[in-house]
Amino acid sequence: MPRSSSLYDQDFFAWANEQAALLRSGRLDQADIDHIAEEIESMGRTEKRELVSRLAVLLMHLLKWRFQPMMRSTSWRLTIEVQRRELARHLEDNPSLKAKLAEAIEAAYGDAVLNAARENGMDRARFPAVCPWPYDDISAPDFWPDGA
């Protein structure tokens, strides 16, 4: 294990391949279990961050769509459509993240408000304090704030 631990710090790629080989051959006693567990947990956090990131982009564009109707464009519409598709795929690949949707929307909405305010020069206080739409609306292909 000392070799793996130092390899972990010096050459992550080599360490990962070595650990995979050890696991596949059933040599668990030689595997760097602590670092393997740490990396698996990190992968889970990455998937949650991806969910929040996709929601933030989607919510930002929905806010812009709602609060800047004169600026609506094909680009905004397509960004909303793409983000909905990417979000659906991400949740298909990680169905347990559905249990984290409320928490993720809350985190993403704060980012979306800041980014929308920055992009359109509006005071962020003009936006609702909490996300005005439930996930089912956010993700629905036929949902457009204000029915446009």
ChimeraX attribute file (.defattr): number of C-alpha atoms within 10 A of each C-alpha:
attribute: neighborCount
match mode: 1-to-1
recipient: residues
	/A:1	11
	/A:2	9
	/A:3	9
	/A:4	20
	/A:5	15
	/A:6	12
	/A:7	16
	/A:8	19
	/A:9	9
	/A:10	11
	/A:11	11
	/A:12	14
	/A:13	11
	/A:14	13
	/A:15	21
	/A:16	18
	/A:17	11
	/A:18	17
	/A:19	22
	/A:20	14
	/A:21	13
	/A:22	16
	/A:23	16
	/A:24	10
	/A:25	9
	/A:26	11
	/A:27	11
	/A:28	12
	/A:29	10
	/A:30	13
	/A:31	19
	/A:32	21
	/A:33	14
	/A:34	9
	/A:35	16
	/A:36	16
	/A:37	11
	/A:38	10
	/A:39	13
	/A:40	11
	/A:41	11
	/A:42	12
	/A:43	12
	/A:44	13
	/A:45	12
	/A:46	12
	/A:47	16
	/A:48	17
	/A:49	15
	/A:50	15
	/A:51	24
	/A:52	23
	/A:53	21
	/A:54	21
	/A:55	28
	/A:56	26
	/A:57	21
	/A:58	25
	/A:59	26
	/A:60	25
	/A:61	25
	/A:62	23
	/A:63	23
	/A:64	24
	/A:65	21
	/A:66	18
	/A:67	18
	/A:68	13
	/A:69	13
	/A:70	9
	/A:71	11
	/A:72	15
	/A:73	11
	/A:74	8
	/A:75	10
	/A:76	17
	/A:77	14
	/A:78	12
	/A:79	16
	/A:80	23
	/A:81	17
	/A:82	14
	/A:83	20
	/A:84	20
	/A:85	15
	/A:86	15
	/A:87	20
	/A:88	15
	/A:89	12
	/A:90	17
	/A:91	15
	/A:92	12
	/A:93	11
	/A:94	14
	/A:95	12
	/A:96	10
	/A:97	16
	/A:98	13
	/A:99	9
	/A:100	13
	/A:101	18
	/A:102	12
	/A:103	12
	/A:104	21
	/A:105	25
	/A:106	16
	/A:107	17
	/A:108	23
	/A:109	26
	/A:110	17
	/A:111	19
	/A:112	25
	/A:113	27
	/A:114	17
	/A:115	20
	/A:116	23
	/A:117	19
	/A:118	12
	/A:119	11
	/A:120	13
	/A:121	9
	/A:122	15
	/A:123	12
	/A:124	16
	/A:125	10
	/A:126	10
	/A:127	18
	/A:128	11
	/A:129	11
	/A:130	11
	/A:131	19
	/A:132	13
	/A:133	14
	/A:134	11
	/A:135	13
	/A:136	9
	/A:137	13
	/A:138	21
	/A:139	19
	/A:140	12
	/A:141	12
	/A:142	11
	/A:143	14
	/A:144	15
	/A:145	17
	/A:146	9
	/A:147	7
	/A:148	10
